[in-house]
Amino acid sequence: MHFVRFGRLLVALAFAPLVAGVPLAACSDPAGALVGSDAALGDASANPIDGGAPEDAAPPSWTVVDGGYAGPGGATLPATAFASGVSSTTPGSCGGFASDQLPSIVVGPPVGGGGNQGSLDVYSLGNGGSIVLTFGDAAGNHAIVDGPGDDFVVFENAFFIGGNPGAIYAEPGEVAVSEDGVTWKALACDGKRPYTNCAGIKPVFAGPTATVSPLDPAAAGGDRFDLAAFGLPRARFVKITDRTTQPCTPGEEQATTNGFDLDGVAVLHHD
């Protein structure tokens, strides 16, 4: 769906073969253990991981059908089950990857990379950056509502380092919800382990080439949230704010992939 070009090596050599070409960033747990890295390690044009190719492979895309997207098993995933647009963005430093593809890159179902790699179908918020997504139509219909259990799922591009579920490459983000886009209710996320209330923690298994529906919360991956935890019965806006801490060096070769990498948001209950 989208072609991108990378000008540097993105991850440490210990697990780089698993995540070549994936937007990643650095964050640390309270003990200082490195969870992810966006540090340049050399000239990508001469690096066998990036290969110096002018373009990385495009991520797969969902087939658009009447009323939504073609899902697994012939089912139709309704368009109302995903973000409908972007109300605003506040870019953070060293972010902005795929900003030229907004809003389409964060609207609709996620394009997950599975447990062992991230996805390129993302928008990078940058250090401390944020994005506000809209849900439903201009008349206010099809907003997220509080139903039984979790009500929406936020998809980032976290993955298991070296295939180890006990070692998560996490880029945490704070989630807030609003009915009017003015008054917000947030769940506190400090960006530190155990990443309580944060999004950006679990890998995404749902995607156009997978047999997993993004509306199957037990199998899709991503991070689930219950509107009841925010104290709201209904929400038309979801705001995600990066809570990672990454090095950012301004300049001509400045990174654009720092911070939370948003793939999409699925709605499990809407009116």
Backbone as numpy.savetxt, mean C-alpha at the origin, in Angstrom:
# Nx Ny Nz CAx CAy CAz Cx Cy Cz
0.38 -2.96 -16.28 -0.44 -1.76 -16.28 0.42 -0.51 -16.28
1.49 -0.51 -15.54 2.34 0.68 -15.46 3.80 0.27 -15.61
4.56 1.04 -16.42 5.99 0.81 -16.54 6.73 1.82 -15.70
7.78 1.36 -15.01 8.56 2.25 -14.16 10.04 2.01 -14.38
10.83 3.01 -14.07 12.27 2.91 -14.21 12.90 3.20 -12.87
13.85 2.37 -12.46 14.54 2.56 -11.20 16.00 2.87 -11.48
16.56 3.82 -10.71 17.93 4.24 -10.92 18.89 3.78 -9.85
18.49 2.85 -8.97 19.39 2.42 -7.92 18.97 1.06 -7.38
19.83 0.41 -6.67 19.52 -0.85 -5.99 18.65 -0.53 -4.79
17.61 -1.33 -4.55 16.61 -0.95 -3.56 16.68 -1.67 -2.24
17.35 -2.80 -2.16 17.33 -3.55 -0.91 18.69 -4.14 -0.61
18.90 -4.56 0.65 20.16 -5.17 1.05 20.35 -6.49 0.32
21.59 -6.82 0.04 21.88 -7.99 -0.77 21.41 -9.29 -0.15
21.21 -9.31 1.15 20.79 -10.55 1.81 19.46 -11.05 1.30
18.56 -10.12 0.89 17.28 -10.59 0.40 16.85 -9.88 -0.87
17.76 -9.20 -1.54 17.42 -8.48 -2.75 16.88 -9.35 -3.86
17.33 -10.60 -4.07 16.77 -11.37 -5.17 15.26 -11.58 -5.06
14.71 -11.40 -3.86 13.28 -11.62 -3.69 12.46 -10.42 -4.10
13.08 -9.22 -4.13 12.29 -8.01 -4.25 12.83 -7.05 -5.28
13.49 -7.52 -6.30 14.07 -6.63 -7.30 13.00 -5.72 -7.88
13.31 -4.43 -7.90 12.41 -3.48 -8.52 11.24 -3.03 -7.67
11.18 -3.39 -6.39 10.04 -3.05 -5.56 10.32 -1.80 -4.75
9.39 -0.82 -4.71 9.60 0.35 -3.88 9.64 -0.03 -2.41
10.74 0.26 -1.73 10.90 -0.10 -0.33 11.46 1.08 0.43
11.37 1.00 1.75 11.90 2.07 2.57 12.34 1.52 3.90
13.02 2.34 4.68 13.60 1.86 5.93 12.77 2.25 7.13
12.64 1.33 8.07 12.06 1.64 9.36 12.67 0.70 10.38
12.69 1.12 11.62 13.35 0.34 12.66 12.40 0.05 13.80
12.59 -1.09 14.45 11.81 -1.37 15.64 12.51 -0.72 16.84
11.90 -0.77 18.04 12.51 -0.08 19.18 13.92 -0.53 19.49
14.26 -1.78 19.15 15.60 -2.28 19.42 16.59 -1.86 18.34
16.10 -1.20 17.30 16.98 -0.72 16.25 17.20 -1.71 15.13
16.46 -2.82 15.12 16.64 -3.80 14.05 16.10 -3.24 12.76
16.88 -3.31 11.69 16.46 -2.78 10.40 15.39 -3.68 9.82
14.25 -3.11 9.52 13.15 -3.87 8.96 13.13 -3.75 7.45
13.50 -2.60 6.92 13.54 -2.42 5.48 14.57 -1.38 5.12
15.03 -1.37 3.88 16.06 -0.42 3.49 15.83 0.08 2.08
16.03 1.36 1.90 15.97 1.98 0.59 17.33 2.57 0.23
18.36 2.16 0.96 19.68 2.74 0.77 20.31 2.29 -0.54
20.88 3.22 -1.28 21.57 2.87 -2.52 22.85 2.12 -2.20
23.09 1.03 -2.93 24.29 0.22 -2.68 25.21 0.17 -3.88
24.96 0.99 -4.86 25.84 0.99 -6.03 25.11 1.46 -7.26
25.76 1.35 -8.39 25.21 1.78 -9.65 24.27 0.71 -10.20
22.98 1.02 -10.27 22.02 0.03 -10.73 22.28 -0.41 -12.15
22.89 0.44 -12.95 23.12 0.07 -14.34 24.10 -1.07 -14.47
24.93 -1.29 -13.43 25.91 -2.37 -13.48 25.57 -3.48 -12.51
24.41 -3.38 -11.86 24.05 -4.35 -10.85 23.25 -5.49 -11.45
23.60 -6.75 -11.18 22.89 -7.86 -11.79 21.44 -7.99 -11.33
21.09 -7.38 -10.18 19.72 -7.47 -9.71 18.81 -6.62 -10.58
19.20 -5.37 -10.83 18.39 -4.49 -11.65 18.69 -4.71 -13.13
19.90 -5.15 -13.41 20.27 -5.50 -14.77 20.45 -4.33 -15.70
20.20 -3.11 -15.22 20.35 -1.96 -16.09 19.27 -1.86 -17.14
18.18 -2.64 -16.99 17.11 -2.62 -17.97 16.41 -1.28 -17.94
16.00 -0.75 -19.12 15.36 0.57 -19.15 14.00 0.57 -18.47
13.34 -0.58 -18.40 12.03 -0.64 -17.77 11.88 -1.94 -17.00
11.22 -1.87 -15.84 10.87 -3.08 -15.11 9.58 -3.63 -15.67
9.33 -4.90 -15.42 8.11 -5.52 -15.93 6.88 -4.84 -15.34
5.87 -4.62 -16.16 4.65 -3.99 -15.69 3.87 -4.95 -14.82
3.29 -4.47 -13.72 2.46 -5.35 -12.91 1.20 -5.72 -13.69
0.60 -6.87 -13.38 -0.62 -7.26 -14.08 -1.76 -6.31 -13.73
-2.80 -6.32 -14.53 -3.93 -5.42 -14.27 -5.23 -6.21 -14.19
-6.18 -5.65 -13.47 -7.50 -6.25 -13.36 -8.31 -5.96 -14.62
-9.13 -6.91 -15.02 -10.02 -6.72 -16.17 -11.26 -5.97 -15.71
-11.52 -4.84 -16.35 -12.69 -4.03 -16.01 -13.91 -4.62 -16.71
-14.96 -4.85 -15.95 -16.23 -5.34 -16.48 -17.33 -4.39 -16.05
-18.51 -4.58 -16.57 -19.63 -3.72 -16.22 -19.88 -3.75 -14.71
-19.72 -2.62 -14.08 -19.98 -2.51 -12.65 -18.81 -2.79 -11.75
-17.66 -3.16 -12.34 -16.51 -3.43 -11.47 -15.38 -4.13 -12.16
-14.89 -5.22 -11.54 -13.70 -5.91 -12.01 -13.95 -7.42 -12.03
-13.35 -8.10 -12.99 -13.50 -9.55 -13.09 -12.68 -10.21 -11.99
-13.36 -10.87 -11.05 -12.72 -11.49 -9.92 -12.53 -12.98 -10.11
-11.94 -13.65 -9.10 -11.72 -15.09 -9.18 -13.02 -15.87 -9.34
-12.97 -16.96 -10.09 -14.12 -17.83 -10.23 -15.27 -17.23 -11.00
-15.00 -16.21 -11.82 -16.06 -15.60 -12.60 -16.88 -14.57 -11.86
-16.55 -14.31 -10.62 -17.30 -13.31 -9.85 -16.93 -11.90 -10.28
-17.84 -10.98 -10.08 -17.56 -9.56 -10.34 -17.32 -8.84 -9.03
-16.19 -8.17 -8.92 -15.88 -7.37 -7.75 -16.45 -5.97 -8.00
-17.45 -5.54 -7.24 -18.08 -4.25 -7.52 -17.14 -3.08 -7.29
-17.23 -2.08 -8.15 -16.38 -0.90 -8.02 -16.61 -0.20 -6.69
-17.83 -0.32 -6.14 -18.14 0.32 -4.87 -17.42 -0.31 -3.69
-16.76 -1.45 -3.92 -16.03 -2.12 -2.85 -14.60 -1.62 -2.72
-14.27 -0.54 -3.44 -12.90 -0.01 -3.40 -12.95 1.51 -3.40
-11.81 2.13 -3.12 -11.75 3.58 -3.13 -12.21 4.11 -4.50
-12.95 5.21 -4.47 -13.46 5.79 -5.71 -12.60 6.93 -6.24
-11.72 7.48 -5.39 -10.88 8.57 -5.84 -9.92 9.03 -4.76
-9.18 10.09 -5.07 -8.23 10.70 -4.14 -8.65 12.14 -3.89
-8.91 12.46 -2.62 -9.31 13.81 -2.27 -8.11 14.75 -2.19
-6.99 14.26 -1.62 -5.81 15.10 -1.49 -4.59 14.24 -1.19
-3.42 14.80 -1.45 -2.16 14.18 -1.05 -1.28 15.25 -0.42
-0.51 14.83 0.57 0.50 15.69 1.17 1.81 14.93 1.10
2.59 15.12 0.04 3.80 14.32 -0.15 4.83 14.55 0.95
5.47 13.46 1.37 6.58 13.55 2.30 7.89 13.55 1.55
8.98 13.76 2.26 10.28 13.80 1.61 10.65 12.44 1.04
11.30 12.46 -0.10 11.77 11.26 -0.80 10.63 10.30 -1.13
9.45 10.83 -1.40 8.33 10.02 -1.84 7.89 10.43 -3.22
6.68 10.00 -3.58 6.10 10.40 -4.86 6.14 9.37 -5.96
6.70 8.17 -5.68 6.71 7.14 -6.71 5.30 6.92 -7.24
5.12 6.95 -8.56 3.84 6.74 -9.25 2.84 7.85 -9.02
3.30 9.04 -8.61 2.37 10.15 -8.41 1.71 10.57 -9.73
2.39 10.31 -10.84 1.83 10.64 -12.15 0.70 9.69 -12.54
0.52 8.62 -11.76 -0.52 7.64 -12.06 -1.71 7.73 -11.10
-1.69 8.77 -10.24 -2.85 9.01 -9.37 -4.02 9.56 -10.19
-5.25 9.23 -9.87 -5.68 8.38 -8.75 -5.75 6.88 -9.09
-5.58 6.55 -10.38 -5.87 5.18 -10.81 -5.03 4.13 -10.09
-3.80 4.48 -9.69 -2.93 3.47 -9.09 -3.40 3.03 -7.71
-4.24 3.82 -7.05 -4.74 3.45 -5.72 -6.25 3.20 -5.72
-6.90 3.34 -6.87 -8.33 3.08 -6.99 -8.51 1.67 -7.53
-9.51 0.95 -7.03 -9.76 -0.40 -7.48 -9.01 -1.43 -6.65
-9.07 -2.71 -7.08 -8.48 -3.79 -6.29 -6.96 -3.72 -6.24
-6.35 -4.34 -5.23 -4.89 -4.34 -5.10 -4.25 -5.31 -6.08
-2.98 -5.06 -6.36 -2.18 -5.96 -7.19 -1.07 -6.50 -6.30
-1.41 -7.46 -5.45 -0.47 -7.96 -4.46 0.66 -8.77 -5.05
1.78 -8.78 -4.35 2.94 -9.55 -4.79 3.10 -10.87 -4.08
2.21 -11.18 -3.11 2.33 -12.42 -2.36 3.20 -12.26 -1.14
3.52 -13.38 -0.50 4.24 -13.32 0.75 5.69 -12.95 0.66
6.32 -13.20 -0.50 7.77 -13.04 -0.58 8.25 -11.84 -1.37
7.35 -11.03 -1.87 7.78 -9.83 -2.59 6.70 -8.76 -2.52
7.11 -7.53 -2.72 6.17 -6.43 -2.72 5.55 -6.25 -4.10
4.89 -5.13 -4.28 4.21 -4.85 -5.54 4.68 -3.51 -6.09
4.63 -3.37 -7.40 4.96 -2.10 -8.05 3.72 -1.24 -8.25
2.55 -1.80 -8.01 1.30 -1.09 -8.24 0.96 -0.25 -7.01
1.84 0.71 -6.67 1.71 1.47 -5.44 2.08 2.94 -5.65
1.59 3.76 -4.73 1.99 5.16 -4.64 2.73 5.34 -3.31
3.95 5.89 -3.36 4.78 6.06 -2.16 4.52 7.42 -1.53
4.15 7.42 -0.24 3.78 8.66 0.45 4.97 9.54 0.79
6.17 8.95 0.96 7.31 9.71 1.42 7.31 9.81 2.94
8.42 10.28 3.52 8.55 10.36 4.98 7.51 11.30 5.57
6.56 10.75 6.33 5.54 11.57 6.96 4.44 12.04 6.03
4.45 11.58 4.78 3.43 11.99 3.82 2.09 11.35 4.08
1.06 11.86 3.43 -0.28 11.32 3.64 -1.10 11.38 2.35
-2.18 10.61 2.35 -3.13 10.61 1.23 -4.52 10.43 1.80
-5.51 11.09 1.18 -6.91 10.96 1.58 -7.67 10.33 0.42
-8.28 9.17 0.67 -9.06 8.46 -0.33 -10.54 8.71 -0.10
-11.30 8.76 -1.20 -12.74 8.91 -1.11 -13.42 7.58 -1.41
-14.62 7.42 -0.86 -15.40 6.20 -1.06 -16.84 6.56 -1.40
-17.43 5.81 -2.32 -18.79 6.07 -2.74 -18.85 7.13 -3.83
-20.06 7.66 -4.07 -20.25 8.64 -5.14 -20.42 10.04 -4.59
-20.62 11.00 -5.51 -20.71 12.40 -5.12 -21.93 12.68 -4.24
-22.93 11.83 -4.33 -24.13 12.01 -3.52 -23.99 11.43 -2.12
-22.85 10.79 -1.85 -22.62 10.23 -0.53 -23.05 8.80 -0.36
-23.45 8.17 -1.45 -23.86 6.77 -1.38 -22.65 5.83 -1.37
-22.84 4.64 -0.85 -21.83 3.58 -0.84 -20.62 3.90 0.04
-20.84 4.60 1.13 -19.77 4.85 2.10 -19.48 3.58 2.88
-18.32 3.54 3.54 -17.98 2.43 4.44 -18.90 2.52 5.65
-19.46 1.38 6.05 -20.32 1.37 7.24 -19.83 0.31 8.21
-20.21 0.50 9.47 -19.83 -0.44 10.52 -20.74 -1.66 10.46
-20.18 -2.80 10.07 -20.91 -4.05 10.02 -20.31 -5.04 10.99
-20.67 -6.30 10.88 -20.09 -7.32 11.75 -18.59 -7.50 11.49
-17.78 -7.37 12.50 -16.34 -7.56 12.33 -15.67 -6.41 11.61
-14.62 -6.72 10.85 -13.84 -5.69 10.15 -14.63 -5.12 8.97
-14.34 -3.85 8.66 -15.12 -3.15 7.64 -14.33 -2.72 6.41
-13.01 -2.57 6.53 -12.22 -2.25 5.35 -10.80 -2.79 5.53
-10.10 -2.93 4.40 -8.76 -3.50 4.40 -7.82 -2.56 3.64
-6.68 -2.24 4.24 -5.67 -1.40 3.61 -4.55 -2.29 3.09
-4.22 -2.13 1.81 -3.19 -2.95 1.18 -1.94 -2.12 0.89
-0.80 -2.57 1.41 0.50 -1.95 1.14 1.33 -2.97 0.38
2.65 -2.95 0.49 3.46 -3.98 -0.18 4.47 -4.62 0.77
4.01 -4.89 2.00 4.85 -5.62 2.96 5.12 -7.03 2.46
6.18 -7.65 2.97 6.48 -9.04 2.58 7.32 -9.70 3.65
7.43 -11.03 3.53 8.25 -11.81 4.46 9.69 -11.80 3.96
10.62 -11.34 4.78 12.02 -11.31 4.39 12.55 -12.74 4.32
13.08 -13.10 3.18 13.59 -14.45 3.00 12.53 -15.52 3.13
11.27 -15.15 2.95 10.18 -16.10 3.07 9.83 -16.47 4.49
10.39 -15.75 5.46 10.17 -16.06 6.88 9.03 -15.20 7.43
7.87 -15.81 7.75 6.74 -15.03 8.28 7.06 -14.31 9.59
8.13 -14.72 10.27 8.52 -14.05 11.50 9.37 -12.82 11.28
9.74 -12.57 10.01 10.57 -11.39 9.68 9.83 -10.58 8.63
9.09 -9.58 9.08 8.26 -8.78 8.19 8.99 -7.53 7.74
8.96 -7.28 6.43 9.42 -6.00 5.90 8.22 -5.06 5.98
8.16 -4.26 7.01 6.98 -3.45 7.28 7.26 -1.96 7.08
6.29 -1.27 6.50 6.34 0.19 6.37 5.03 0.72 6.95
4.98 0.92 8.26 3.72 1.24 8.92 3.15 2.61 8.57
1.83 2.66 8.58 1.12 3.91 8.36 -0.05 4.04 9.31
-0.34 5.27 9.71 -1.48 5.55 10.57 -2.73 5.69 9.72
-3.84 5.12 10.20 -5.11 5.17 9.48 -6.10 6.03 10.25
-6.78 6.93 9.53 -7.83 7.76 10.10 -9.04 7.72 9.18
-10.22 7.92 9.73 -11.45 7.89 8.94 -12.28 9.13 9.24
-13.15 9.49 8.28 -13.98 10.68 8.43 -15.25 10.52 7.62
-16.32 11.12 8.11 -17.57 11.15 7.36 -17.62 12.35 6.43
-17.03 13.48 6.86 -17.14 14.72 6.09 -15.82 15.20 5.49
-14.70 14.52 5.78 -13.41 14.95 5.26 -12.79 16.08 6.05
-13.43 16.46 7.15 -12.94 17.57 7.99 -12.58 17.08 9.38
-13.51 16.36 10.00 -13.31 15.83 11.35 -12.84 14.39 11.23
-11.68 14.08 11.85 -11.06 12.78 11.68 -10.99 12.01 12.99
-11.10 10.69 12.88 -10.87 9.77 13.98 -9.73 8.84 13.58
-8.66 8.83 14.35 -7.48 8.04 14.00 -7.19 7.00 15.06
-6.55 5.92 14.65 -6.00 4.94 15.58 -4.51 5.21 15.69
-4.02 5.39 16.90 -2.62 5.75 17.10 -1.68 4.67 16.59
-0.74 5.05 15.75 0.29 4.15 15.21 1.62 4.86 15.34
2.50 4.31 16.20 3.78 4.98 16.41 4.89 4.46 15.49
4.56 3.52 14.63 5.54 3.01 13.67 6.54 2.04 14.26
6.31 1.59 15.49 7.24 0.67 16.13 6.57 -0.67 16.39
7.39 -1.71 16.47 6.85 -3.02 16.80 6.12 -2.97 18.13
5.02 -3.68 18.26 4.42 -4.65 17.34 3.47 -4.03 16.32
3.65 -2.74 16.00 2.88 -2.05 14.97 1.39 -2.05 15.27
1.02 -1.89 16.51 -0.38 -1.88 16.92 -1.15 -0.79 16.18
-2.29 -1.15 15.63 -3.20 -0.25 14.92 -2.66 0.23 13.58
-1.49 -0.21 13.15 -0.89 0.29 11.92 -1.32 -0.51 10.69
-1.32 0.16 9.55 -1.42 -0.52 8.26 -0.01 -0.68 7.70
0.13 -1.45 6.63 1.44 -1.66 6.02 2.24 -2.77 6.65
1.57 -3.71 7.30 2.26 -4.74 8.08 2.15 -6.12 7.43
1.05 -6.42 6.79 0.83 -7.77 6.27 0.94 -7.81 4.75
1.56 -8.88 4.21 1.66 -9.03 2.75 0.27 -9.11 2.11
0.24 -8.87 0.80 -1.02 -8.89 0.05 -1.02 -10.08 -0.90
-2.01 -10.94 -0.76 -2.10 -12.15 -1.59 -3.14 -12.03 -2.69
-3.98 -11.02 -2.65 -5.01 -10.82 -3.67 -4.42 -10.06 -4.85
-4.79 -10.48 -6.05 -4.31 -9.81 -7.25 -4.96 -10.41 -8.48
-4.82 -9.78 -9.63 -5.50 -10.23 -10.85 -5.05 -11.59 -11.36
-3.87 -12.04 -10.97 -3.41 -13.35 -11.42 -3.54 -14.40 -10.32
-4.08 -14.03 -9.17 -4.26 -14.95 -8.06 -5.69 -15.46 -8.03
-5.90 -16.52 -7.25 -7.25 -17.05 -7.09 -7.87 -16.57 -5.78
-7.31 -15.48 -5.25 -7.75 -14.92 -3.98 -8.48 -13.61 -4.22
-9.67 -13.47 -3.68 -10.42 -12.24 -3.83 -9.98 -11.22 -2.77
-9.82 -9.95 -3.14 -9.49 -8.92 -2.14 -10.62 -8.70 -1.15
-11.79 -9.26 -1.43 -12.93 -9.13 -0.52 -13.08 -10.34 0.39
-12.09 -11.24 0.35 -12.04 -12.38 1.26 -11.03 -12.05 2.35
-11.46 -11.49 3.48 -10.52 -10.98 4.47 -9.61 -12.04 5.07
-10.05 -13.30 5.07 -9.23 -14.35 5.67 -8.07 -14.74 4.77
-8.16 -14.45 3.48 -7.14 -14.92 2.54 -6.42 -13.80 1.79
-7.03 -12.62 1.71 -6.50 -11.57 0.84 -5.21 -10.93 1.35
-4.97 -11.01 2.66 -3.83 -10.29 3.23 -4.21 -8.84 3.48
-3.22 -7.98 3.66 -3.49 -6.60 4.00 -3.87 -6.45 5.46
-4.18 -5.24 5.85 -4.46 -4.93 7.26 -5.90 -4.47 7.41
-6.64 -5.20 8.26 -8.08 -4.99 8.40 -8.40 -4.03 9.55
-9.48 -3.26 9.34 -9.90 -2.28 10.35 -11.41 -2.31 10.53
-11.83 -2.09 11.77 -13.24 -2.06 12.16 -13.61 -0.62 12.48
-14.64 -0.09 11.82 -15.04 1.29 12.10 -15.40 1.51 13.57
-15.88 0.46 14.23 -16.22 0.60 15.63 -15.02 1.02 16.47
-13.83 0.59 16.07 -12.62 0.95 16.82 -12.33 2.45 16.72
-12.82 3.08 15.65 -12.63 4.53 15.48 -13.76 5.32 16.13
-14.84 4.63 16.46 -15.99 5.32 17.04 -16.88 5.98 16.02
-16.85 5.50 14.77 -17.71 6.05 13.72 -18.58 4.94 13.13
-19.85 5.23 12.84 -20.69 4.23 12.21 -20.58 4.24 10.69
-19.99 5.31 10.14 -19.96 5.47 8.69 -18.78 6.37 8.32
-18.15 6.09 7.20 -17.01 6.90 6.77 -16.96 6.99 5.25
-16.75 8.20 4.75 -16.61 8.42 3.31 -15.17 8.75 2.91
-14.31 8.89 3.92 -12.91 9.22 3.64 -12.00 8.37 4.53
-10.89 7.94 3.97 -9.84 7.25 4.72 -8.52 7.98 4.46
-7.84 8.34 5.54 -6.55 9.03 5.43 -5.45 8.12 5.95
-4.39 7.99 5.18 -3.24 7.19 5.60 -2.02 8.10 5.68
-1.34 8.06 6.81 -0.16 8.91 7.03 1.04 8.02 7.33
2.12 8.23 6.62 3.33 7.44 6.83 3.89 7.64 8.23
4.29 6.52 8.86 4.89 6.57 10.19 6.25 5.86 10.21
6.91 5.81 9.07 8.24 5.23 9.02 9.29 6.31 9.25
10.52 5.87 9.45 11.64 6.80 9.59 12.74 6.35 8.65
12.99 7.10 7.61 13.94 6.69 6.59 14.92 7.80 6.24
16.12 7.42 5.84 17.06 8.44 5.38 16.59 9.05 4.07
16.77 10.35 3.92 16.38 11.03 2.69 17.43 12.07 2.36
18.08 11.90 1.23 19.12 12.82 0.81 18.65 13.59 -0.42
18.30 14.86 -0.26 17.83 15.65 -1.40 18.92 15.76 -2.48
18.48 15.91 -3.69 19.42 16.04 -4.79 18.86 15.43 -6.05
19.66 15.46 -7.09 19.21 14.98 -8.39 18.81 13.51 -8.37
19.52 12.71 -7.55 19.23 11.28 -7.47 18.38 10.94 -6.24
17.61 11.89 -5.76 16.79 11.69 -4.57 15.82 10.54 -4.77
15.68 9.74 -3.72 14.74 8.62 -3.77 13.30 9.13 -3.92
12.45 8.32 -4.53 11.03 8.65 -4.63 10.16 7.56 -4.00
10.80 6.57 -3.38 10.06 5.40 -2.90 9.99 5.29 -1.38
10.37 6.34 -0.65 10.31 6.28 0.80 8.86 6.24 1.30
8.71 5.73 2.50 7.44 5.78 3.18 6.47 4.68 2.80
5.28 4.80 3.33 4.19 3.86 3.09 3.88 3.80 1.60
3.77 2.59 1.07 3.48 2.39 -0.35 2.05 1.87 -0.49
1.12 2.72 -0.86 -0.29 2.35 -0.91 -0.64 1.64 -2.22
-1.25 0.46 -2.08 -1.74 -0.29 -3.23 -3.23 -0.06 -3.42
-3.99 -0.07 -2.35 -5.43 0.16 -2.46 -6.13 -0.12 -1.15
-7.45 0.10 -1.13 -8.28 -0.15 0.04 -9.55 -0.85 -0.42
-9.88 -1.95 0.22 -11.12 -2.69 -0.08 -12.12 -2.49 1.03
-13.38 -2.38 0.65 -14.47 -2.15 1.60 -15.25 -3.47 1.79
-15.33 -3.92 3.01 -16.04 -5.16 3.31 -17.51 -4.91 3.62
-17.82 -3.71 4.13 -19.21 -3.34 4.41 -19.46 -1.90 3.93
-20.43 -1.72 3.05 -20.79 -0.36 2.61 -22.29 -0.29 2.44
-22.81 0.95 2.44 -24.27 1.11 2.30 -24.67 1.27 0.85
